[in-house]
């Protein structure tokens, strides 16, 4: 299931976007580390997939150039 989420991000001088916090179900989670960033094809286009470490667990956070979302079961 796709769930749009709020993300607090830093925009670098290089134009890159660096997510810092994820707000999911009214809780704010600091993103400890970004492990990988890569394009990911989705149902309706392409998004950037940010593989993040949050509280010691790997999570996938997507950015479709307009909104952030996560996928969960």
N, CA and C atoms as an extended XYZ file, in Angstrom:
219
Properties=species:S:1:pos:R:3:atomname:S:1:resname:S:1:resid:I:1 pbc="F F F"
N         0.838       -1.171        0.000 N   UNK     1
C         0.000        0.000        0.000 CA  UNK     1
C         0.894        1.249        0.000 C   UNK     1
N         0.515        2.210       -0.774 N   UNK     2
C         1.262        3.457       -0.910 CA  UNK     2
C         0.687        4.486        0.060 C   UNK     2
N         1.549        5.080        0.880 N   UNK     3
C         1.113        6.079        1.852 CA  UNK     3
C         1.973        7.327        1.698 C   UNK     3
N         1.342        8.455        1.366 N   UNK     4
C         2.085        9.711        1.288 CA  UNK     4
C         2.444       10.158        2.694 C   UNK     4
N         3.654       10.696        2.827 N   UNK     5
C         4.164       11.085        4.133 CA  UNK     5
C         4.790       12.471        4.058 C   UNK     5
N         4.936       13.069        5.220 N   UNK     6
C         5.644       14.342        5.334 CA  UNK     6
C         7.121       14.031        5.555 C   UNK     6
N         7.983       14.790        4.887 N   UNK     7
C         9.426       14.628        5.039 CA  UNK     7
C        10.044       16.005        5.245 C   UNK     7
N        10.941       16.086        6.193 N   UNK     8
C        11.736       17.294        6.388 CA  UNK     8
C        13.073       17.008        5.727 C   UNK     8
N        13.432       17.840        4.749 N   UNK     9
C        14.611       17.550        3.933 CA  UNK     9
C        15.529       18.764        3.831 C   UNK     9
N        16.773       18.473        3.514 N   UNK    10
C        17.775       19.499        3.246 CA  UNK    10
C        18.011       19.515        1.741 C   UNK    10
N        18.053       20.694        1.172 N   UNK    11
C        18.371       20.838       -0.243 CA  UNK    11
C        19.788       21.367       -0.343 C   UNK    11
N        20.680       20.580       -0.933 N   UNK    12
C        22.087       20.948       -1.031 CA  UNK    12
C        22.347       21.944       -2.147 C   UNK    12
N        23.488       22.583       -2.065 N   UNK    13
C        23.903       23.515       -3.107 CA  UNK    13
C        24.030       22.821       -4.460 C   UNK    13
N        24.245       21.511       -4.424 N   UNK    14
C        24.381       20.732       -5.654 CA  UNK    14
C        23.026       20.385       -6.272 C   UNK    14
N        21.920       20.811       -5.616 N   UNK    15
C        20.589       20.529       -6.124 CA  UNK    15
C        20.012       19.213       -5.633 C   UNK    15
N        20.795       18.447       -4.906 N   UNK    16
C        20.316       17.163       -4.394 CA  UNK    16
C        19.414       17.374       -3.180 C   UNK    16
N        18.518       16.428       -2.953 N   UNK    17
C        17.598       16.455       -1.829 CA  UNK    17
C        18.041       15.390       -0.828 C   UNK    17
N        18.147       15.789        0.436 N   UNK    18
C        18.588       14.882        1.489 CA  UNK    18
C        17.509       14.813        2.571 C   UNK    18
N        16.710       13.750        2.610 N   UNK    19
C        15.693       13.643        3.650 CA  UNK    19
C        16.344       13.498        5.030 C   UNK    19
N        15.823       14.240        6.000 N   UNK    20
C        16.384       14.214        7.354 CA  UNK    20
C        15.431       13.591        8.374 C   UNK    20
N        14.131       13.833        8.200 N   UNK    21
C        13.117       13.303        9.113 CA  UNK    21
C        11.921       12.807        8.314 C   UNK    21
N        11.343       11.734        8.788 N   UNK    22
C        10.140       11.157        8.199 CA  UNK    22
C         9.014       11.271        9.219 C   UNK    22
N         7.873       11.809        8.810 N   UNK    23
C         6.703       11.890        9.677 CA  UNK    23
C         5.690       10.874        9.157 C   UNK    23
N         5.422        9.857        9.962 N   UNK    24
C         4.544        8.762        9.566 CA  UNK    24
C         3.575        8.465       10.705 C   UNK    24
N         2.281        8.537       10.403 N   UNK    25
C         1.231        8.282       11.397 CA  UNK    25
C         1.436        9.139       12.652 C   UNK    25
N         1.682       10.427       12.434 N   UNK    26
C         1.836       11.439       13.482 CA  UNK    26
C         3.056       11.253       14.375 C   UNK    26
N         4.033       10.480       13.928 N   UNK    27
C         5.285       10.321       14.667 CA  UNK    27
C         6.430       10.764       13.772 C   UNK    27
N         7.405       11.435       14.371 N   UNK    28
C         8.567       11.912       13.622 CA  UNK    28
C         9.757       11.002       13.907 C   UNK    28
N        10.374       10.530       12.822 N   UNK    29
C        11.514        9.625       12.929 CA  UNK    29
C        12.730       10.258       12.262 C   UNK    29
N        13.842       10.420       12.983 N   UNK    30
C        15.054       10.918       12.333 CA  UNK    30
C        15.631        9.852       11.399 C   UNK    30
N        16.073       10.283       10.242 N   UNK    31
C        16.735        9.378        9.298 CA  UNK    31
C        18.210        9.384        9.652 C   UNK    31
N        18.706        8.244       10.117 N   UNK    32
C        20.087        8.147       10.586 CA  UNK    32
C        21.088        8.227        9.447 C   UNK    32
N        20.822        7.485        8.380 N   UNK    33
C        21.749        7.406        7.251 CA  UNK    33
C        20.972        7.121        5.972 C   UNK    33
N        21.426        7.703        4.887 N   UNK    34
C        20.917        7.338        3.569 CA  UNK    34
C        21.916        6.342        2.992 C   UNK    34
N        21.478        5.113        2.801 N   UNK    35
C        22.372        4.054        2.345 CA  UNK    35
C        22.559        4.055        0.837 C   UNK    35
N        21.480        4.432        0.102 N   UNK    36
C        21.535        4.352       -1.345 CA  UNK    36
C        20.407        5.204       -1.919 C   UNK    36
N        20.649        5.784       -3.084 N   UNK    37
C        19.617        6.512       -3.819 CA  UNK    37
C        19.673        6.028       -5.257 C   UNK    37
N        18.503        5.622       -5.790 N   UNK    38
C        18.484        5.125       -7.163 CA  UNK    38
C        17.093        5.329       -7.757 C   UNK    38
N        17.007        5.397       -9.080 N   UNK    39
C        15.692        5.474       -9.722 CA  UNK    39
C        14.929        4.169       -9.510 C   UNK    39
N        13.628        4.297       -9.398 N   UNK    40
C        12.774        3.129       -9.221 CA  UNK    40
C        11.536        3.311      -10.087 C   UNK    40
N        11.276        2.365      -10.964 N   UNK    41
C        10.081        2.467      -11.800 CA  UNK    41
C         8.867        2.014      -10.992 C   UNK    41
N         7.802        2.782      -11.122 N   UNK    42
C         6.577        2.512      -10.386 CA  UNK    42
C         5.423        2.349      -11.356 C   UNK    42
N         4.236        2.193      -10.815 N   UNK    43
C         3.050        2.004      -11.641 CA  UNK    43
C         2.869        3.126      -12.659 C   UNK    43
N         3.069        4.356      -12.231 N   UNK    44
C         2.818        5.510      -13.097 CA  UNK    44
C         4.055        6.392      -13.199 C   UNK    44
N         5.171        5.843      -13.594 N   UNK    45
C         6.352        6.660      -13.790 CA  UNK    45
C         7.544        6.202      -12.979 C   UNK    45
N         8.444        7.152      -12.759 N   UNK    46
C         9.695        6.866      -12.067 CA  UNK    46
C         9.806        7.763      -10.848 C   UNK    46
N        10.297        7.202       -9.771 N   UNK    47
C        10.560        7.959       -8.550 CA  UNK    47
C        11.982        7.653       -8.108 C   UNK    47
N        12.511        8.495       -7.246 N   UNK    48
C        13.791        8.193       -6.621 CA  UNK    48
C        13.516        7.358       -5.379 C   UNK    48
N        14.245        6.282       -5.237 N   UNK    49
C        14.131        5.415       -4.073 CA  UNK    49
C        15.300        5.719       -3.146 C   UNK    49
N        14.987        6.171       -1.954 N   UNK    50
C        15.997        6.420       -0.927 CA  UNK    50
C        15.956        5.243        0.041 C   UNK    50
N        17.045        4.498        0.096 N   UNK    51
C        17.158        3.413        1.060 CA  UNK    51
C        17.757        4.027        2.320 C   UNK    51
N        16.979        4.067        3.393 N   UNK    52
C        17.362        4.801        4.598 CA  UNK    52
C        17.476        3.879        5.799 C   UNK    52
N        18.316        4.278        6.733 N   UNK    53
C        18.434        3.591        8.001 CA  UNK    53
C        17.729        4.444        9.050 C   UNK    53
N        16.675        3.881        9.650 N   UNK    54
C        15.895        4.563       10.675 CA  UNK    54
C        15.795        3.624       11.879 C   UNK    54
N        16.338        4.061       13.004 N   UNK    55
C        16.336        3.254       14.234 CA  UNK    55
C        16.917        1.857       13.992 C   UNK    55
N        17.984        1.798       13.216 N   UNK    56
C        18.673        0.537       12.987 CA  UNK    56
C        18.040       -0.383       11.957 C   UNK    56
N        16.952        0.054       11.336 N   UNK    57
C        16.290       -0.779       10.323 CA  UNK    57
C        16.281       -0.072        8.975 C   UNK    57
N        16.380       -0.841        7.916 N   UNK    58
C        16.358       -0.300        6.569 CA  UNK    58
C        14.915       -0.075        6.113 C   UNK    58
N        14.665        1.119        5.573 N   UNK    59
C        13.340        1.469        5.061 CA  UNK    59
C        13.487        2.107        3.693 C   UNK    59
N        12.465        1.949        2.859 N   UNK    60
C        12.461        2.561        1.533 CA  UNK    60
C        11.532        3.767        1.535 C   UNK    60
N        12.072        4.896        1.102 N   UNK    61
C        11.345        6.157        1.017 CA  UNK    61
C        11.427        6.620       -0.426 C   UNK    61
N        10.288        6.949       -1.019 N   UNK    62
C        10.221        7.316       -2.426 CA  UNK    62
C         9.912        8.792       -2.589 C   UNK    62
N        10.499        9.408       -3.620 N   UNK    63
C        10.240       10.805       -3.953 CA  UNK    63
C         9.953       10.866       -5.446 C   UNK    63
N         8.728       11.278       -5.806 N   UNK    64
C         8.347       11.309       -7.218 CA  UNK    64
C         8.480       12.706       -7.827 C   UNK    64
N         9.312       13.526       -7.227 N   UNK    65
C         9.577       14.910       -7.654 CA  UNK    65
C         8.467       15.867       -7.260 C   UNK    65
N         7.416       15.346       -6.653 N   UNK    66
C         6.329       16.185       -6.138 CA  UNK    66
C         6.023       15.863       -4.685 C   UNK    66
N         5.942       14.553       -4.392 N   UNK    67
C         5.571       14.126       -3.044 CA  UNK    67
C         6.424       12.938       -2.616 C   UNK    67
N         6.491       12.766       -1.295 N   UNK    68
C         7.190       11.633       -0.679 CA  UNK    68
C         6.161       10.569       -0.304 C   UNK    68
N         6.562        9.308       -0.409 N   UNK    69
C         5.678        8.245        0.047 CA  UNK    69
C         6.482        7.025        0.461 C   UNK    69
N         5.832        6.163        1.219 N   UNK    70
C         6.378        4.869        1.601 CA  UNK    70
C         5.402        3.806        1.116 C   UNK    70
N         5.884        2.604        1.042 N   UNK    71
C         5.019        1.475        0.710 CA  UNK    71
C         5.089        0.503        1.882 C   UNK    71
N         3.943        0.020        2.294 N   UNK    72
C         3.893       -0.947        3.373 CA  UNK    72
C         2.715       -1.884        3.148 C   UNK    72
N         2.728       -2.976        3.890 N   UNK    73
C         1.678       -3.996        3.717 CA  UNK    73
C         0.507       -3.737        4.600 C   UNK    73
